Amino acid sequence: MACHWDVVVVGSGAAGLMTCLELPAQLRVLLLSKSSSPPSASRWAQGGIAAVTGADDSFASHIADTLKAGAGLCDPEAVDVLVREAPACVERLVQLGMDFDRTAQGLSTTLEAAHSHRRVLHAQDRTGGALVDALEREVRRRPGLEQRKGIPALQLWVEEGRCVGLQVLEGNRLRWLRAGAVVLASGGGGHLFAHTTNPTQASGDGVAMAWSAGARVRDLEFVQFHPTALMLPDAPHFLISEAVRGEGARLFDAAGRSPVAQLEGGDLAPRDQVSRALARCMAEQGVTHLWLDLRPVGRERLDRQFPTILRRCRELGLSPCDAPIPVAPAAHYWMGGVDTDLQAATSLSGLFAVGEVASTGVHGANRLASNSLMECLVFARRLRHLTPQPLPPKPPDTAAAAPGLSRAEVQASPDEASLIAAIGNLRRLCWQVAGVERRGVDLIDALRQVRSQRSGHERSPLLRRAHDLPPDQELQLTPDQNRHLLLLQDLRQRLVLAELLMEAAAFRVESRGGHHRTDAPTPQPFWRRHTLQERGRSPFTGPVGQT
């Protein structure tokens, strides 16, 4: 793999793929994904893509719904960009062969929570998969693009306040790649929580890399917890799309009572309200799940519109057409991320971010359902005029070999079992103190623990060697050292993200959108500001509507 590129895109979900399609055709582009086989979070998206396509709908309505869901923290200009550019993105997807569901009248739409119109386009209940399939087909045709899988990025390369590349682990070689621009499209960090609908690679490493390199991050306290994840012992928390409630499915407890009856909108109230209602009901009753009854949707519509959900439930021994299924809230989407402007540029020159890793200002304190896939597409299109920094003269593709690791350096690192256990413990801690409901004293105590753990962890000799590797050198690792470094790095990035999350959640002493403090349960007008964090600074605030 060459070591000089006009643009390196990190992440091959919807945001990364659309970015590759939109970047100017003359650029040499490298598309990296850290995993070879597991699907991106985009592929897991069931519900759909929100866009105004019906004559009875309007831009004003979609904008109003988005602003209302965002609880005062949406940047109006970003929302306007999303909503007005969405129909053109739909048309582009149709041209690319995206297999949207249709009716005799045209594109089929469904209703999801907090939308005032049926404007959510879908491809049965695997919209994300159909989207990624369509984008991948087109990406393979792009000239000047190389796609490499199983190549994790470890850190960004910064010179004189500018991002000029990144460090990657290619096979057993730790090396640096030079780039005129780097685009992070690495997804969110839902896997930081013990209960999540996200795949394992959604560990927030893009946010951690950007913050470590000096970029500003924003609103990391705002995490959306989806109310209906399938909850079975020792099984992944598979998402049960909100669209099934849009078509008539209903929530209830073991006694047949609705846990959301008191909410305006009931089963289709905003996600944060439904998740909190379920969490409180479960706590009061001492149970680990409640029930979702899909039978009101009707067998024929379930078979036609939700085949993936039915198939997954049946694989786990459930029969949703005949009996209710167990569900509970789980971490689903991160509204915060790397702070970007309307051109997807971060505060670090040369670094851009698209998709869940970015905070564009669209989602505010709580994402409106099905706006996220469209956000990937709209803001990726904003990179079609990107002009990367000119590259210096190309050096040889073979860098100087760094001294190999000593036995002492290898043996001084924690063993793999300890690292895996530490990741599991951190995920449980994040769920306990920064989950659906939070309390200041718990956040502050956990923040001290995480800071102390990160400080000790970063002294690991193998991690230090990787971090301090000069850009003109590469380090050869054995397969065991490779695997060990990836575990060390995974824990390090998770610790950084957990620290930023807890710091932001402790800083915001109010409840708003997806962030709920039991010791400060109401929103406060003076907190209608973004939370901003930069390396070496305490959290501070910035006005809504500006970057």
N, C-alpha and C positions, 0 to 999 in steps of 0.2 A: 504494500500500500504506500503510495506516494506521501511525502511529508509536507507538501505545499498545496493549499487549496484556496480558491477564491472564497468559498463559503463552506463551513462545516455545520450540518444540521444534526442536533443530538435528539434522537427520538423518532420512531417510525410509526406513530399513531396518526390520527387524522390531521393533527396540527403539523407534524413533521412532513407528512406526505404532501399536504396542500402547499406547504412552504416550498418544497422542491418544485412543484408544478408552476408556482408563481414567480420564482426568482428569475431574473433576466436570462434568456436562453444562452447567451454567450459565456456565462459563468461556469467554471468547473466546480461542481458541488459534490461533497461527500456526505452521505446520509448514514449515520451510525445508530445502531440500537444495541443496548447492553445485553439483551437476551437473544438467544438463537431460536427458542421455541415458544415460550409463554406469550399469550396474546397481550396486546396493549389494552389499556382501560377503554380506549375508543371502541375496540371490538366487543367489549362487554356491554356497551350502551344499548339498552333495549328500547326505551320510550320513543325517541324520535328527535326531529329537528324542527325548531320553531321558526316559522316565517309567515308573513301575511301573503296568502295566495287566494283567499276567497273574497267574493264581491261584498259580503256582509261584514268583512273585517276591515281594519284600517291601521296605518302606521301609528296613529295617535293612540289607539287602543293597546297595541303591543308595547309601545313606549310606556304608557301609563301602568300597565300590568308589571313591567320590569321594574319601574321606579318604586312601585308600591311594595313589591317583594323585597327590594334592596334596602328597605327601612331607612331611607335618608342618606345612604352612603354611595349610591350610584352616581357616577359622573355623567351628567345629562348628555354631553357631547359624545361620549363613548357609546351610550345607549342609542343615540340617534344614528350613529354610524352603523351599529349592529343591525338595527331594525330596517333602515332604508337600503342597506346593501344586501340584506338577506335574500330577497327574491331573485336577484341576479345570480347569487350563489346556487340557489335551487336550480335555476335554468342551466347553469354550468354543470351541475351534477347530472341532470337529465341528459345533457349532451354527452357526458362521460359514460352513460349507461347505467346510472344508479337505478336500482330496481325498486322504486317507490311503489307502495300499494296504490291502487287506483279504483275509482268507481266509474260508472257510465258518464258522470259529469266531469271527470278529470282526476287530479291528485286527491287521494283520500286523506282526510284529516281526523284527528281525535282530540279530545279535551283532556288536559292535565291540570293539576291543582294550581290555583291562583291565576289561570288564564281565563279571560272573559269570553273568548271565542274558541271554536275548534280550529286551531291553526297548527297543530303538531303533525308534521308529515312523518311517515313511518314505512318500514319495510318489515311487515309482520312485527315480531318482537326481537328482531336482530338488526335494528337500524344501523348501529355502529359497525357491525360486521359487514353489512352491505355497502356502507360508505367506504370503509377501508379497502374492501375488494375493488370497488370502482376506482379509487385513487391509486391503488397499487398497480392496476393494469396500465394506467396512464403514465405513472412514474417510470415504469420500465422502458417506455418509449422516449424518455427525455434524453437528448444528447448531452454529453459532458457530465453525466451523473454516475457515480459509483456508490452502490449500497453495500454496506458491510454489517453483518449481524454478529452478535456475540463479542462486540468490542466496547467494553464499558469505558466511559470517560471518568477520570478521577478528580481532576482539578483544571481550572482555567489558567491560561498563561497570560500574565499581565506585565506589560512594559510601559513605563512612564504614563501610568494612568489609563492605559488602553488595553483592551482584550485583543491579543494577537494570535490566539490559538488555544490549545488544550492538551492535557496529558491523557494518554489512553493506554490500556493494557491490550495489546494485540498478540494473541497467542500467549507465549510466555515472555514477551518483550514489553517492558514498560518504557514508553517513548513519548516524544512530544510531536504534535502536528501544528504547523504554522497555518494561519488562515487570515484572509482579509476581513472576515466577519464570522462570528459564531452565533448560531441561532439555537437557543434552548427550546425544545419542544418535548421535554422529558416527562410531562404529566405531573400529577399531584402527589400528595403524600399520605393518602388515606391508610396505607399499610402501617403507618406509625401507630395505629390503634389496634387493640386486640380484636375488636369486632369491626369488620369493614367489608364492603362489597368490592373492594379494589383488588387487583392482582398483586402478587408479591413485589414486583418491580416498582410499584407506585410508592416509593419510599421517600420522595421529596428530595432526591439528591441534586436535582437541578437548582432548586432554591438554595440548598446548602452550599453548592459550588459558587453560585452567584454572590451570595452574602459573603462567603469567605474571600472572594476576589475583590470585594469592595462595593458591589452593587447594592442599591437600596431595595429593601423588601417592604411590602405593605399589607396591612390588614390580616395578618396570619392568625389572629384569634378567631376568625370567622370560618368555621367548618360546618358543612351541611351534613346532618345525620339523616339518612333515608329511613323512614319509619318502618318499611316492610322488607326486611331481609329475611330469607328463609333461615330458621333457627333450629337446627338439628345437632345433637351431640356429634363431635368429630367430623362434621361436614362443613365445607366452605359456606360462608354466608351469602348465598346466591340471591341476587336482587330480584324482587317481585315488583315489576314495573308499576309505577303510579297509574299508568294507563288502564290497568285492570280495574282500579277504583273509579277511573273516569268512565268506564263502561258498566259500572254497577256493583263491583265487589265491595264487601263491607267488613269492617273490623268489629270484633267483640271479644269479651273475656270468657272465662270458663262457665260463668253463670248466664251467658247470653246477653250481657249488657254492653252497650257501646262505650268505649273509653273516650270517644271524641264527640259525644252528643252535645257537650257544653260549648263546643267551638263553633264559631260562625263558619259555615261551609262544611262542618262535620267531617266526613271521610276525605273531603277534598279541600280542607283548610291547608294553609301553607305548611310545608314540610317540617319546619322547626317546631311549630305548634303541635302538629300531630306526633312528632317524635317525643316531645316533652310529655304530652298527655299519656302516651304509651309507657314511657319510662316511669312516670309517677304511679300509674296503675300497677305496673309490675312490682314496683317497690312496696306499695301498700299491700299487695296480695302475696308478696314473697314468691313470685314465680319468675321464670326465665324467659317466658314468651307469652304472647297473646295469640289470637286466631284471626285469620283472614278467610272469608268465605267467598270463593269465586263462582259459586253456583248461580247467583243472580245474573251473571253475564250471559249464561246460556252455553250449552255444550257446543253448539254449532259455531258461535262467535269465538269461543275459546280456541277451538280447533283451527279456525281460520286466521285469527289475529295473534294468538299467543302460543304457537306450537313449541317454541324453545322453552318457555316456562313449563308447559305441560310435560315435555320430554324430560327435563331435568328433575321435576318433582317425581315423575314415575321411576326414574333411575334410582331415586332415593327411597322408593317404597311408598310414596304418597299418591293419593288419587284425588286431585283437586276438583274433578268434575263430580265427585261423590261425597266429599267431606272437606271441612275447613283444614287449612294448613297452618303450622306454627310460624309466627313471625316476631321480629323484634327490631328495634332501631340499630343501625350500624353506620359508621363513618363512610361517607359516600363521595363528597366533593369539597375541594378547598377553594373558597372564594378568594382568599388572599394569595399572594405569590410575589414574584419579582416585579417591582414597579415599572410599568412601561407607559410610553406615550401613545398617541393614536397611530404612530408608524411602527409600533412594536419595538421601539428602541428603549433600552434600559438606561439607568443613570451612569453606567460604565460604557464609555465609548467603545464601539466595535462589538458590543454584545446586544443581542436581540432576544426576545422571548415571545412565544406564541402558545396558546392553549392553556391548560390548567396550571402550568408552571408560572404563568403570567398573571399579574393583576392589572387589567386594562381599565378598570373602573366600571365595567358593564354590570357586574353582579352585586356590588355593594356589600351589604351585610348578609344577604341571603339570595342565592341564585334562583331565578324563575326557571321552572322545569323546562328542559329541552332547549335552553338558550346556549348551553355549553358547546355542543357540536357545531352550532352555527358560529359561535365566537371563534372557534378554531379556523373556520373557513374564511370568515370576513377579515380577520386580522392577519392571516397568512397572505391574503391578496394585497394587503398594504405593503408587502415586501417586494412587489413587482417592480419597484423603481429603486431597489437597494443598490447602492454603489459601494462596494467594499474598499477598504484601504488597499492601495497598491502593495504587492508583496515585494520583499527584498529579493536580490538575485538568488536563484534556487541553489541551495547547497547540495552535496551528495545525499542520496537517500539513506545512506548508512551513517549513523552517528557513532561517536566514539563510545567504546564499551566502558561502563562504570565498573568499579571494583565489585566483585561478587559479594554476596552476603556471607558473613562469618557464622560459624556455628553458634557463637554467643548471641549474635543478633537474632537468630531464628529462635533459639531456646528462651530468650527473654520475653518473647511475645506470649500472650495468653493462649491456651490451647483452644482448639475449635469448639469443643463442647462448651467451654466457658463462654465463648463469644456468642454461640447460638442461644445459650441460656440467658445471657445479658440482653440480647435483642428481644426475647420473649418477655423478660421482666419489664423492659422499657415500654413495650406495647401495652402491657397490663396497667402500668403506672399512668400512661397517657389516657387510657380509657377511664381509669378511676378518677383522675383529678381534672382532666380537660375534655371529658366526654359531653354527653347531652346537657348535664348540669354541672356547674363549677362553683367553687367557693374560694375566696381570696387566700385564706390561711393555708388551705391545701395546696394551692398553686405555688405559693411562696416557698413552702417546705419542699415540695417536689422540685422546684427550680434550683434550690440549693443542692439537692442530691444530684441532679443532672449536671450542673456545672462542675461539681467536684468529680463526678465520674468522667466527664469529658476531659478535664484537665489531666487526670491520671492516664486515661486511655491514649491521649495524643502523644504521650511519652514513649509509646511502644516503638522499639528500634526499627522494626520493619516499616511501620507507618511513617516514621521520621525519614527513613531513607527514601521512600517514595516521594514524600512531600518536598524534600530538599534536592531531588535529582536535578542537576543543571540541564537547561534546554538543549545543550549540544551533546548530551550523553543519553544512552539508553541502558537499562538494567535488565540483564537476563535472569529469569527466575526458573526454578524447577516447578513442575506441576503442583507439588505440595505447597511451595511458597506462593505460587499464583493464587491458589484457592484460599490460602491463609490471608493474603493481602486483601482479597475481595471481601472476606468476612470482617477484617479489621476496618476497612473503608466503609462498609455498609453500616457497622455500628457507629463509626465516627459521624457519618452524615446524618444518621437518625438522631444521635445525641445533639448535634447542632440544630436540627429542625425542632426537636422537642424543647430545647432551651428557648428558641425563638417563639414557639407557640405559647409556652407557659409564661414567658416574659410579657408577651403581648396581651394574653388573657388576664394576667395579674394587673397590668397597667390600665386596662379599660374597666373602670369601676362603674359599670352599668350593664344592663342587658339590652341587646339589640340584635335582631336577625338570628343567625345561627349561634351567637354567643350569649349564653344565659348564666348569670351569676345569682345563686340563691341568696347571697348576702347583699345584692344590689339588683333587685328583680325588675326594675323599670328602666326604660330609656331616659336619658337626660339630654336636654337641648344642647348644652355646652359640649357634649361628646359627639356631636354630629360633625366629626372630623376623622380623617384617615389616621390610622396608627402606622408610623414609619420607623424602621429599624435599619441601622447601618453598623458595620463592624467598628468597635471602639467607642460607640455612643450609647447612652441610655435611650429608651424609646421616646419618640416625640410625635407630635401631631402635625398634620397638614390639612389645608382646606379641601373640601369636596369641590370637584370641578376643575382642579388644577393638578399638574404633575410637577 
